[in-house]
Amino acid sequence: MRDNNDDTPRPAPLANVNDGAPAIAMSLTADDEQDQHDSDVRQFVIFICGDEVFAVDMVPVQEIIRVPDVVRVPLAPPTLEGLANLRGKVLPIISLRRIFNLPERDNDDSSRAVVIDQGQPLGFVVDRVSSVVGIENSRIADVGALRATVNTELLSGLLKDVGSFPMVMVLDFARIISNEFAAIATLTNTPGHSSGGGGITTTNTTDDDDNSDELQLVSFEVDDQEYAIAIENVQEIVQIPEQIVHVPRAQSHVLGVMTLRNRLLPLVSLRCLFDLSVRAIDEHSRIVVIALGNSAVGVVTDSVNEVLRVPRSAVDDIPSLLARDDALSDLEAICRLNNGQRLVSIIATDRLFRHSTIREALTTVTEMQAAQSANLIEDHDDELTDDEEQVVVFRLDKEEFGVPIESVQEIVRVPDELTHIPRAPDFVEGVINLRGAVLPVVDQRRRLGLPTVARSDRQRIMVFLLGGIRTGFIVDSVAEVLKIHKSVIEPAPQLSTEQARLIARVANLEKQQRLIQLIDPSCLIAEEDRSQLVNLAN
């Protein structure tokens, strides 16, 4: 408690700090700055971190918020907790405790993120915000004689006798940012570098061994049977939405209608269409969006397995006698994998669309779209080509990453064992035999500096063409194929040289509360390391 006669400047209360709303003014007006200069008083935010009391000049402080949920970023400095979504903008969240090498502590109700803009907004997590005070310049001392747990190079001054605190250290956040993220300054000063995120360089997938003698298929399971559809007929793969609008008087095959980027998409159950037992939709269920002309239908599957590249020699037509069977009329071929031990039935999408139930569903959707204004829908169609990007979304731990769909050669299961090659590069987990060719395999977790995990059935190998060499990367799971509107893609915060090169952009899906980090596949393996892959592949 302070004595009423104490002439120490009284702290100004923080507005709405406890409800997470902006706690302080965003900036000072020109008149305010002049008044502040005339009165020789500066405003400071006082906060606690560990056992120390700090202050920051109010000028670069944008706001003070509750510590938000974050998405972790690989290859970033360890002081970064992750990326958060702040009113539609990506905000890096940084731990001051880690910067000062203080013991880790879980965030609680008192923890706050002080958002400071020194070129780009950054949120610094502190244990508690105390107050905002006005201090005369004459009361700000030099730090030369200070010996404390904090590196004095990070301080710009000392405030004495502020309320109940005999001494408060003023942090120089410009220097903290420069020291902690030194690679950013180097990166932004590099000739030809642009932080605008206007686009990433994608791997050219037109290579010599792209072959008309191969089929590329998306495989999935229905009632423990494996089916596939030619990849050129698959628009995308999406998760089951929270809400499906049921169509009145529709047959049981038609589950209803969902909204997919402002368009209505009819959903059809393959289980019902194939007269299989009904099973409840779960977290593994996926919708494969099939295109035929100007129409599209979402077929609900039990799970999506992988993208297959199958030689035509391993594909047999359905025998004519079997093709007459109504139960098999939707199949056009069967491919034999693993020496015939794995049979995958290929669905003819044009035959699917002949079903009266699907035609009925398409007609219903057409009528509903017309009611919503056909002109608006047609205008939106023009935007899909120019204003959207299609990516394959995969997961590592709890985080989501995306790569351009055209950069993915195929997606295959992880075999029970990888062949380890003596004296192979550290980043190579092993090699596998992929249809007679040696495929080097890299653990994506190790590549991104994440903890390794035990093998699981959900893991997949994503195959890319890097400098003419096919290379596989193990991921925890492949989630979906997603079209993302370019308006929600923004440059990723530049936190380290390698991170900024590999993950240059972020898709900020605010309504879905998702941040998808977009990877440039051409940067997955450094050019100087690719020669080592050539030796493994030969």
C-alpha positions as a Python dict, from the first residue, in 0.01 Angstrom:
ca = {
    (1, 'M'): (0, 0, 0),
    (2, 'R'): (124, 349, -79),
    (3, 'D'): (102, 651, 144),
    (4, 'N'): (-140, 918, 22),
    (5, 'N'): (142, 1173, 42),
    (6, 'D'): (366, 968, -184),
    (7, 'D'): (436, 1173, -498),
    (8, 'T'): (524, 868, -713),
    (9, 'P'): (317, 870, -1035),
    (10, 'R'): (9, 656, -989),
    (11, 'P'): (-42, 365, -1231),
    (12, 'A'): (-319, 411, -1484),
    (13, 'P'): (-554, 107, -1474),
    (14, 'L'): (-556, -132, -1769),
    (15, 'A'): (-896, -148, -1936),
    (16, 'N'): (-1056, -489, -1986),
    (17, 'V'): (-734, -686, -1937),
    (18, 'N'): (-922, -973, -1777),
    (19, 'D'): (-1161, -1026, -2067),
    (20, 'G'): (-890, -1039, -2331),
    (21, 'A'): (-1000, -720, -2509),
    (22, 'P'): (-740, -467, -2621),
    (23, 'A'): (-601, -325, -2303),
    (24, 'I'): (-436, -5, -2415),
    (25, 'A'): (-456, 254, -2689),
    (26, 'M'): (-312, 141, -3022),
    (27, 'S'): (-117, 463, -3076),
    (28, 'L'): (-83, 822, -2968),
    (29, 'T'): (-212, 1109, -3178),
    (30, 'A'): (27, 1381, -3288),
    (31, 'D'): (-117, 1614, -3023),
    (32, 'D'): (-73, 1348, -2758),
    (33, 'E'): (289, 1297, -2860),
    (34, 'Q'): (353, 1671, -2844),
    (35, 'D'): (187, 1695, -2503),
    (36, 'Q'): (395, 1400, -2385),
    (37, 'H'): (714, 1565, -2509),
    (38, 'D'): (621, 1898, -2352),
    (39, 'S'): (549, 1745, -2015),
    (40, 'D'): (862, 1526, -2036),
    (41, 'V'): (656, 1219, -1939),
    (42, 'R'): (672, 875, -2102),
    (43, 'Q'): (414, 598, -2068),
    (44, 'F'): (530, 247, -1974),
    (45, 'V'): (355, -90, -1937),
    (46, 'I'): (471, -265, -1618),
    (47, 'F'): (469, -648, -1612),
    (48, 'I'): (610, -943, -1418),
    (49, 'C'): (816, -1233, -1557),
    (50, 'G'): (958, -1479, -1306),
    (51, 'D'): (1086, -1287, -1006),
    (52, 'E'): (1167, -979, -1211),
    (53, 'V'): (966, -665, -1283),
    (54, 'F'): (995, -514, -1630),
    (55, 'A'): (864, -221, -1827),
    (56, 'V'): (823, -151, -2197),
    (57, 'D'): (773, 185, -2361),
    (58, 'M'): (410, 215, -2461),
    (59, 'V'): (478, 348, -2813),
    (60, 'P'): (536, 8, -2987),
    (61, 'V'): (274, -173, -2775),
    (62, 'Q'): (-38, -244, -2980),
    (63, 'E'): (-246, -429, -2724),
    (64, 'I'): (-245, -679, -2438),
    (65, 'I'): (-440, -1002, -2477),
    (66, 'R'): (-494, -1334, -2309),
    (67, 'V'): (-245, -1595, -2428),
    (68, 'P'): (-415, -1759, -2729),
    (69, 'D'): (-393, -2117, -2850),
    (70, 'V'): (-100, -2161, -3085),
    (71, 'V'): (16, -2375, -3376),
    (72, 'R'): (376, -2489, -3334),
    (73, 'V'): (623, -2398, -3609),
    (74, 'P'): (912, -2632, -3702),
    (75, 'L'): (1262, -2495, -3755),
    (76, 'A'): (1175, -2182, -3553),
    (77, 'P'): (1380, -2052, -3255),
    (78, 'P'): (1299, -2240, -2930),
    (79, 'T'): (1169, -1918, -2774),
    (80, 'L'): (872, -1922, -3015),
    (81, 'E'): (566, -2085, -2862),
    (82, 'G'): (385, -2087, -3197),
    (83, 'L'): (151, -1895, -3424),
    (84, 'A'): (-190, -1764, -3320),
    (85, 'N'): (-486, -1615, -3502),
    (86, 'L'): (-556, -1259, -3388),
    (87, 'R'): (-866, -1123, -3561),
    (88, 'G'): (-776, -1284, -3893),
    (89, 'K'): (-402, -1209, -3877),
    (90, 'V'): (-121, -1451, -3796),
    (91, 'L'): (60, -1349, -3476),
    (92, 'P'): (384, -1515, -3354),
    (93, 'I'): (376, -1582, -2979),
    (94, 'I'): (714, -1568, -2801),
    (95, 'S'): (803, -1671, -2445),
    (96, 'L'): (995, -1409, -2249),
    (97, 'R'): (1075, -1676, -1992),
    (98, 'R'): (1266, -1873, -2255),
    (99, 'I'): (1446, -1562, -2378),
    (100, 'F'): (1568, -1499, -2021),
    (101, 'N'): (1636, -1872, -1952),
    (102, 'L'): (1385, -1872, -1668),
    (103, 'P'): (1217, -2199, -1557),
    (104, 'E'): (922, -2306, -1774),
    (105, 'R'): (575, -2235, -1636),
    (106, 'D'): (232, -2319, -1770),
    (107, 'N'): (23, -2021, -1870),
    (108, 'D'): (-264, -1943, -1634),
    (109, 'D'): (-541, -1685, -1593),
    (110, 'S'): (-287, -1414, -1512),
    (111, 'S'): (-65, -1476, -1814),
    (112, 'R'): (-86, -1222, -2093),
    (113, 'A'): (65, -1164, -2437),
    (114, 'V'): (196, -812, -2487),
    (115, 'V'): (168, -739, -2861),
    (116, 'I'): (460, -525, -2975),
    (117, 'D'): (516, -399, -3329),
    (118, 'Q'): (880, -342, -3425),
    (119, 'G'): (832, -397, -3798),
    (120, 'Q'): (590, -688, -3756),
    (121, 'P'): (356, -759, -3463),
    (122, 'L'): (487, -1011, -3211),
    (123, 'G'): (316, -1132, -2892),
    (124, 'F'): (546, -1171, -2588),
    (125, 'V'): (410, -1392, -2309),
    (126, 'V'): (452, -1251, -1958),
    (127, 'D'): (340, -1390, -1622),
    (128, 'R'): (127, -1089, -1527),
    (129, 'V'): (63, -731, -1636),
    (130, 'S'): (62, -487, -1347),
    (131, 'S'): (-20, -139, -1474),
    (132, 'V'): (49, 150, -1710),
    (133, 'V'): (242, 440, -1558),
    (134, 'G'): (361, 783, -1665),
    (135, 'I'): (728, 848, -1580),
    (136, 'E'): (926, 1169, -1618),
    (137, 'N'): (1249, 1133, -1815),
    (138, 'S'): (1445, 1252, -1514),
    (139, 'R'): (1332, 940, -1326),
    (140, 'I'): (1477, 699, -1587),
    (141, 'A'): (1826, 584, -1484),
    (142, 'D'): (2107, 425, -1681),
    (143, 'V'): (2163, 46, -1659),
    (144, 'G'): (2543, 60, -1643),
    (145, 'A'): (2569, -24, -1274),
    (146, 'L'): (2296, -290, -1275),
    (147, 'R'): (2385, -653, -1214),
    (148, 'A'): (2082, -879, -1252),
    (149, 'T'): (1972, -1215, -1385),
    (150, 'V'): (1878, -1046, -1712),
    (151, 'N'): (2141, -955, -1971),
    (152, 'T'): (2176, -578, -1942),
    (153, 'E'): (2230, -557, -2317),
    (154, 'L'): (1856, -618, -2346),
    (155, 'L'): (1773, -321, -2122),
    (156, 'S'): (1740, 45, -2216),
    (157, 'G'): (1699, 192, -1868),
    (158, 'L'): (1572, 164, -1510),
    (159, 'L'): (1264, 309, -1345),
    (160, 'K'): (1303, 375, -973),
    (161, 'D'): (1032, 362, -709),
    (162, 'V'): (736, 282, -930),
    (163, 'G'): (449, 211, -692),
    (164, 'S'): (546, -83, -474),
    (165, 'F'): (843, -170, -697),
    (166, 'P'): (1174, -9, -592),
    (167, 'M'): (1327, -81, -934),
    (168, 'V'): (1180, -172, -1275),
    (169, 'M'): (1394, -275, -1572),
    (170, 'V'): (1299, -122, -1909),
    (171, 'L'): (1332, -381, -2187),
    (172, 'D'): (1466, -288, -2528),
    (173, 'F'): (1239, -503, -2747),
    (174, 'A'): (1401, -385, -3067),
    (175, 'R'): (1729, -538, -2945),
    (176, 'I'): (1555, -851, -2813),
    (177, 'I'): (1398, -910, -3153),
    (178, 'S'): (1725, -838, -3332),
    (179, 'N'): (1918, -1080, -3110),
    (180, 'E'): (1660, -1358, -3102),
    (181, 'F'): (1565, -1345, -3469),
    (182, 'A'): (1892, -1224, -3618),
    (183, 'A'): (1837, -1444, -3925),
    (184, 'I'): (1535, -1236, -4019),
    (185, 'A'): (1740, -921, -4071),
    (186, 'T'): (1984, -1115, -4288),
    (187, 'L'): (1701, -1271, -4481),
    (188, 'T'): (1513, -948, -4549),
    (189, 'N'): (1832, -777, -4665),
    (190, 'T'): (1917, -1052, -4912),
    (191, 'P'): (1894, -923, -5272),
    (192, 'G'): (1594, -1064, -5451),
    (193, 'H'): (1421, -1171, -5133),
    (194, 'S'): (1058, -1081, -5100),
    (195, 'S'): (841, -1126, -4795),
    (196, 'G'): (525, -1067, -4988),
    (197, 'G'): (452, -1434, -5027),
    (198, 'G'): (335, -1387, -5383),
    (199, 'G'): (377, -1758, -5449),
    (200, 'I'): (607, -2049, -5386),
    (201, 'T'): (816, -2239, -5632),
    (202, 'T'): (660, -2578, -5691),
    (203, 'T'): (835, -2889, -5806),
    (204, 'N'): (794, -2962, -6173),
    (205, 'T'): (620, -3297, -6182),
    (206, 'T'): (666, -3351, -6554),
    (207, 'D'): (960, -3590, -6546),
    (208, 'D'): (1092, -3850, -6782),
    (209, 'D'): (933, -4140, -6604),
    (210, 'D'): (583, -3995, -6609),
    (211, 'N'): (438, -4263, -6826),
    (212, 'S'): (117, -4327, -7014),
    (213, 'D'): (158, -4693, -6911),
    (214, 'E'): (70, -4603, -6552),
    (215, 'L'): (-258, -4518, -6382),
    (216, 'Q'): (-271, -4275, -6091),
    (217, 'L'): (-550, -4365, -5851),
    (218, 'V'): (-695, -4243, -5521),
    (219, 'S'): (-769, -4550, -5310),
    (220, 'F'): (-1017, -4576, -5024),
    (221, 'E'): (-1201, -4837, -4820),
    (222, 'V'): (-1568, -4923, -4792),
    (223, 'D'): (-1670, -5213, -4566),
    (224, 'D'): (-1309, -5343, -4549),
    (225, 'Q'): (-1287, -5359, -4929),
    (226, 'E'): (-1044, -5138, -5121),
    (227, 'Y'): (-1165, -4928, -5414),
    (228, 'A'): (-1004, -4659, -5626),
    (229, 'I'): (-1094, -4377, -5862),
    (230, 'A'): (-870, -4225, -6129),
    (231, 'I'): (-708, -3917, -5980),
    (232, 'E'): (-812, -3695, -6274),
    (233, 'N'): (-1176, -3753, -6173),
    (234, 'V'): (-1117, -3654, -5808),
    (235, 'Q'): (-1159, -3283, -5738),
    (236, 'E'): (-1062, -3305, -5373),
    (237, 'I'): (-1096, -3502, -5051),
    (238, 'V'): (-1259, -3336, -4752),
    (239, 'Q'): (-1366, -3421, -4401),
    (240, 'I'): (-1727, -3484, -4302),
    (241, 'P'): (-1890, -3147, -4221),
    (242, 'E'): (-2059, -3079, -3891),
    (243, 'Q'): (-2387, -3012, -4068),
    (244, 'I'): (-2545, -3206, -4356),
    (245, 'V'): (-2877, -3077, -4495),
    (246, 'H'): (-3110, -3369, -4561),
    (247, 'V'): (-3300, -3370, -4889),
    (248, 'P'): (-3676, -3444, -4849),
    (249, 'R'): (-3801, -3771, -5004),
    (250, 'A'): (-3449, -3866, -5118),
    (251, 'Q'): (-3352, -4233, -5135),
    (252, 'S'): (-3134, -4381, -4863),
    (253, 'H'): (-2826, -4358, -5085),
    (254, 'V'): (-2840, -3979, -5067),
    (255, 'L'): (-2719, -3859, -4726),
    (256, 'G'): (-2801, -3497, -4802),
    (257, 'V'): (-2630, -3179, -4916),
    (258, 'M'): (-2331, -2992, -4776),
    (259, 'T'): (-2187, -2648, -4850),
    (260, 'L'): (-1840, -2654, -5002),
    (261, 'R'): (-1699, -2304, -5059),
    (262, 'N'): (-2041, -2148, -5120),
    (263, 'R'): (-2151, -2430, -5351),
    (264, 'L'): (-2396, -2708, -5272),
    (265, 'L'): (-2257, -3060, -5296),
    (266, 'P'): (-2480, -3372, -5283),
    (267, 'L'): (-2345, -3650, -5062),
    (268, 'V'): (-2394, -4015, -5152),
    (269, 'S'): (-2314, -4315, -4933),
    (270, 'L'): (-2112, -4576, -5119),
    (271, 'R'): (-2214, -4832, -4858),
    (272, 'C'): (-2579, -4781, -4946),
    (273, 'L'): (-2505, -4757, -5317),
    (274, 'F'): (-2323, -5093, -5306),
    (275, 'D'): (-2591, -5250, -5081),
    (276, 'L'): (-2344, -5295, -4796),
    (277, 'S'): (-2419, -5282, -4424),
    (278, 'V'): (-2479, -4936, -4282),
    (279, 'R'): (-2212, -4797, -4050),
    (280, 'A'): (-2205, -4474, -3855),
    (281, 'I'): (-1976, -4200, -3989),
    (282, 'D'): (-1668, -4152, -3769),
    (283, 'E'): (-1346, -3949, -3760),
    (284, 'H'): (-1186, -4168, -4027),
    (285, 'S'): (-1466, -4115, -4279),
    (286, 'R'): (-1385, -3895, -4577),
    (287, 'I'): (-1573, -3742, -4869),
    (288, 'V'): (-1419, -3798, -5212),
    (289, 'V'): (-1548, -3522, -5441),
    (290, 'I'): (-1592, -3664, -5791),
    (291, 'A'): (-1622, -3443, -6097),
    (292, 'L'): (-1798, -3525, -6422),
    (293, 'G'): (-1839, -3233, -6659),
    (294, 'N'): (-1995, -2942, -6473),
    (295, 'S'): (-2135, -3164, -6198),
    (296, 'A'): (-1979, -3290, -5877),
    (297, 'V'): (-2086, -3544, -5616),
    (298, 'G'): (-1932, -3621, -5279),
    (299, 'V'): (-1911, -3994, -5211),
    (300, 'V'): (-1873, -4090, -4847),
    (301, 'T'): (-1609, -4356, -4777),
    (302, 'D'): (-1497, -4529, -4458),
    (303, 'S'): (-1143, -4394, -4501),
    (304, 'V'): (-901, -4274, -4770),
    (305, 'N'): (-582, -4478, -4800),
    (306, 'E'): (-333, -4340, -5047),
    (307, 'V'): (-251, -4224, -5398),
    (308, 'L'): (-139, -4518, -5612),
    (309, 'R'): (67, -4532, -5930),
    (310, 'V'): (-19, -4862, -6092),
    (311, 'P'): (128, -5002, -6417),
    (312, 'R'): (-141, -5084, -6670),
    (313, 'S'): (-1, -5434, -6692),
    (314, 'A'): (-130, -5491, -6339),
    (315, 'V'): (-483, -5381, -6430),
    (316, 'D'): (-745, -5625, -6564),
    (317, 'D'): (-1085, -5543, -6704),
    (318, 'I'): (-1390, -5674, -6521),
    (319, 'P'): (-1489, -6001, -6690),
    (320, 'S'): (-1790, -5942, -6914),
    (321, 'L'): (-2002, -6199, -6730),
    (322, 'L'): (-1939, -6026, -6398),
    (323, 'A'): (-1995, -5681, -6549),
    (324, 'R'): (-2356, -5778, -6617),
    (325, 'D'): (-2414, -5815, -6244),
    (326, 'D'): (-2580, -5499, -6113),
    (327, 'A'): (-2368, -5520, -5798),
    (328, 'L'): (-2052, -5492, -6011),
    (329, 'S'): (-2177, -5259, -6282),
    (330, 'D'): (-2001, -4958, -6126),
    (331, 'L'): (-1658, -5123, -6153),
    (332, 'E'): (-1447, -5102, -6467),
    (333, 'A'): (-1127, -5282, -6367),
    (334, 'I'): (-933, -5454, -6092),
    (335, 'C'): (-566, -5391, -6024),
    (336, 'R'): (-341, -5658, -5874),
    (337, 'L'): (-82, -5536, -5625),
    (338, 'N'): (173, -5719, -5411),
    (339, 'N'): (181, -6017, -5646),
    (340, 'G'): (-195, -6042, -5646),
    (341, 'Q'): (-232, -6043, -5266),
    (342, 'R'): (-394, -5697, -5274),
    (343, 'L'): (-684, -5639, -5511),
    (344, 'V'): (-817, -5287, -5567),
    (345, 'S'): (-1146, -5241, -5756),
    (346, 'I'): (-1148, -4935, -5985),
    (347, 'I'): (-1479, -4751, -5996),
    (348, 'A'): (-1603, -4606, -6325),
    (349, 'T'): (-1723, -4259, -6225),
    (350, 'D'): (-1931, -4212, -6541),
    (351, 'R'): (-2131, -4521, -6445),
    (352, 'L'): (-2184, -4386, -6095),
    (353, 'F'): (-2354, -4082, -6241),
    (354, 'R'): (-2603, -4301, -6425),
    (355, 'H'): (-2769, -4400, -6099),
    (356, 'S'): (-3114, -4250, -6068),
    (357, 'T'): (-3046, -4158, -5705),
    (358, 'I'): (-2739, -3953, -5799),
    (359, 'R'): (-2916, -3786, -6089),
    (360, 'E'): (-3199, -3701, -5851),
    (361, 'A'): (-2955, -3554, -5601),
    (362, 'L'): (-2786, -3347, -5872),
    (363, 'T'): (-3122, -3221, -5994),
    (364, 'T'): (-3217, -3122, -5639),
    (365, 'V'): (-2893, -2933, -5593),
    (366, 'T'): (-2939, -2758, -5927),
    (367, 'E'): (-3281, -2638, -5818),
    (368, 'M'): (-3146, -2521, -5482),
    (369, 'Q'): (-2861, -2335, -5650),
    (370, 'A'): (-3100, -2168, -5889),
    (371, 'A'): (-3301, -2047, -5592),
    (372, 'Q'): (-2985, -1891, -5450),
    (373, 'S'): (-2925, -1699, -5776),
    (374, 'A'): (-2758, -1874, -6066),
    (375, 'N'): (-2564, -1566, -6171),
    (376, 'L'): (-2381, -1549, -5839),
    (377, 'I'): (-2282, -1914, -5864),
    (378, 'E'): (-2153, -1868, -6219),
    (379, 'D'): (-1946, -1569, -6114),
    (380, 'H'): (-1796, -1777, -5834),
    (381, 'D'): (-1705, -2053, -6081),
    (382, 'D'): (-1476, -1812, -6261),
    (383, 'E'): (-1293, -1742, -5935),
    (384, 'L'): (-1224, -2108, -5854),
    (385, 'T'): (-956, -2138, -6121),
    (386, 'D'): (-778, -1809, -6064),
    (387, 'D'): (-826, -1743, -5694),
    (388, 'E'): (-783, -2084, -5533),
    (389, 'E'): (-494, -2319, -5469),
    (390, 'Q'): (-530, -2693, -5421),
    (391, 'V'): (-310, -2851, -5155),
    (392, 'V'): (-262, -3189, -4991),
    (393, 'V'): (-293, -3143, -4616),
    (394, 'F'): (-91, -3371, -4388),
    (395, 'R'): (-37, -3380, -4014),
    (396, 'L'): (269, -3396, -3792),
    (397, 'D'): (159, -3432, -3432),
    (398, 'K'): (-127, -3181, -3388),
    (399, 'E'): (-16, -2941, -3661),
    (400, 'E'): (-134, -2926, -4021),
    (401, 'F'): (87, -2863, -4323),
    (402, 'G'): (6, -2830, -4691),
    (403, 'V'): (190, -2887, -5019),
    (404, 'P'): (69, -2809, -5372),
    (405, 'I'): (-119, -3109, -5507),
    (406, 'E'): (74, -3100, -5833),
    (407, 'S'): (400, -3152, -5642),
    (408, 'V'): (287, -3485, -5491),
    (409, 'Q'): (384, -3782, -5707),
    (410, 'E'): (195, -4034, -5497),
    (411, 'I'): (112, -4135, -5141),
    (412, 'V'): (187, -4486, -5018),
    (413, 'R'): (176, -4678, -4694),
    (414, 'V'): (485, -4713, -4477),
    (415, 'P'): (615, -5070, -4505),
    (416, 'D'): (678, -5278, -4195),
    (417, 'E'): (1051, -5234, -4239),
    (418, 'L'): (1275, -4985, -4415),
    (419, 'T'): (1609, -5099, -4555),
    (420, 'H'): (1885, -4906, -4383),
    (421, 'I'): (2183, -4819, -4600),
    (422, 'P'): (2531, -4802, -4437),
    (423, 'R'): (2682, -4453, -4445),
    (424, 'A'): (2359, -4303, -4576),
    (425, 'P'): (2303, -3933, -4500),
    (426, 'D'): (2171, -3866, -4150),
    (427, 'F'): (1847, -3725, -4285),
    (428, 'V'): (1761, -4050, -4471),
    (429, 'E'): (1560, -4299, -4266),
    (430, 'G'): (1611, -4579, -4518),
    (431, 'V'): (1500, -4694, -4862),
    (432, 'I'): (1208, -4896, -4995),
    (433, 'N'): (1140, -5082, -5316),
    (434, 'L'): (865, -4895, -5498),
    (435, 'R'): (766, -5098, -5804),
    (436, 'G'): (1123, -5203, -5876),
    (437, 'A'): (1280, -4862, -5807),
    (438, 'V'): (1477, -4764, -5497),
    (439, 'L'): (1303, -4481, -5309),
    (440, 'P'): (1500, -4292, -5041),
    (441, 'V'): (1274, -4217, -4744),
    (442, 'V'): (1312, -3922, -4506),
    (443, 'D'): (1132, -3892, -4172),
    (444, 'Q'): (954, -3557, -4202),
    (445, 'R'): (957, -3518, -3825),
    (446, 'R'): (1337, -3539, -3814),
    (447, 'R'): (1361, -3308, -4115),
    (448, 'L'): (1160, -3045, -3926),
    (449, 'G'): (1331, -3097, -3591),
    (450, 'L'): (1029, -3260, -3423),
    (451, 'P'): (1043, -3556, -3179),
    (452, 'T'): (1028, -3897, -3347),
    (453, 'V'): (737, -4132, -3280),
    (454, 'A'): (673, -4504, -3318),
    (455, 'R'): (539, -4629, -3650),
    (456, 'S'): (160, -4650, -3685),
    (457, 'D'): (-102, -4755, -3942),
    (458, 'R'): (-197, -4393, -3997),
    (459, 'Q'): (146, -4289, -4124),
    (460, 'R'): (202, -4244, -4496),
    (461, 'I'): (493, -4177, -4732),
    (462, 'M'): (442, -3874, -4955),
    (463, 'V'): (653, -3899, -5270),
    (464, 'F'): (800, -3586, -5430),
    (465, 'L'): (1031, -3530, -5724),
    (466, 'L'): (1328, -3328, -5596),
    (467, 'G'): (1588, -3233, -5853),
    (468, 'G'): (1494, -3531, -6068),
    (469, 'I'): (1514, -3776, -5774),
    (470, 'R'): (1200, -3928, -5627),
    (471, 'T'): (1210, -3898, -5250),
    (472, 'G'): (958, -4012, -4991),
    (473, 'F'): (875, -3827, -4669),
    (474, 'I'): (704, -4002, -4378),
    (475, 'V'): (417, -3802, -4226),
    (476, 'D'): (188, -3888, -3934),
    (477, 'S'): (-121, -3891, -4157),
    (478, 'V'): (-262, -3744, -4476),
    (479, 'A'): (-580, -3556, -4387),
    (480, 'E'): (-739, -3426, -4707),
    (481, 'V'): (-706, -3257, -5042),
    (482, 'L'): (-824, -2900, -4996),
    (483, 'K'): (-893, -2600, -5215),
    (484, 'I'): (-788, -2280, -5039),
    (485, 'H'): (-890, -1933, -5151),
    (486, 'K'): (-586, -1712, -5207),
    (487, 'S'): (-742, -1436, -4997),
    (488, 'V'): (-674, -1638, -4677),
    (489, 'I'): (-310, -1712, -4767),
    (490, 'E'): (-56, -1473, -4621),
    (491, 'P'): (322, -1462, -4576),
    (492, 'A'): (443, -1669, -4282),
    (493, 'P'): (622, -1474, -4009),
    (494, 'Q'): (994, -1500, -4080),
    (495, 'L'): (1140, -1657, -3768),
    (496, 'S'): (1456, -1825, -3898),
    (497, 'T'): (1634, -1849, -4231),
    (498, 'E'): (1548, -2216, -4287),
    (499, 'Q'): (1189, -2182, -4166),
    (500, 'A'): (1127, -1880, -4388),
    (501, 'R'): (1263, -2066, -4691),
    (502, 'L'): (1070, -2390, -4630),
    (503, 'I'): (745, -2246, -4488),
    (504, 'A'): (698, -1917, -4667),
    (505, 'R'): (321, -1893, -4635),
    (506, 'V'): (32, -1974, -4401),
    (507, 'A'): (-331, -2045, -4485),
    (508, 'N'): (-535, -1874, -4213),
    (509, 'L'): (-877, -2044, -4211),
    (510, 'E'): (-1024, -1826, -3938),
    (511, 'K'): (-1380, -1962, -3946),
    (512, 'Q'): (-1252, -2318, -3911),
    (513, 'Q'): (-996, -2210, -3650),
    (514, 'R'): (-718, -2368, -3857),
    (515, 'L'): (-370, -2247, -3949),
    (516, 'I'): (-216, -2458, -4227),
    (517, 'Q'): (155, -2401, -4282),
    (518, 'L'): (230, -2423, -4655),
    (519, 'I'): (556, -2596, -4741),
    (520, 'D'): (766, -2535, -5051),
    (521, 'P'): (856, -2894, -5152),
    (522, 'S'): (1160, -2780, -5351),
    (523, 'C'): (1320, -2675, -5019),
    (524, 'L'): (1263, -3006, -4838),
    (525, 'I'): (1615, -3121, -4923),
    (526, 'A'): (1899, -2875, -4974),
    (527, 'E'): (2051, -2884, -5321),
    (528, 'E'): (2392, -2979, -5183),
    (529, 'D'): (2236, -3290, -5021),
    (530, 'R'): (2055, -3411, -5333),
    (531, 'S'): (2368, -3562, -5486),
    (532, 'Q'): (2372, -3807, -5193),
    (533, 'L'): (2018, -3912, -5282),
    (534, 'V'): (2129, -3986, -5639),
    (535, 'N'): (2379, -4242, -5505),
    (536, 'L'): (2109, -4411, -5299),
    (537, 'A'): (1859, -4426, -5584),
    (538, 'N'): (2108, -4581, -5829),
}
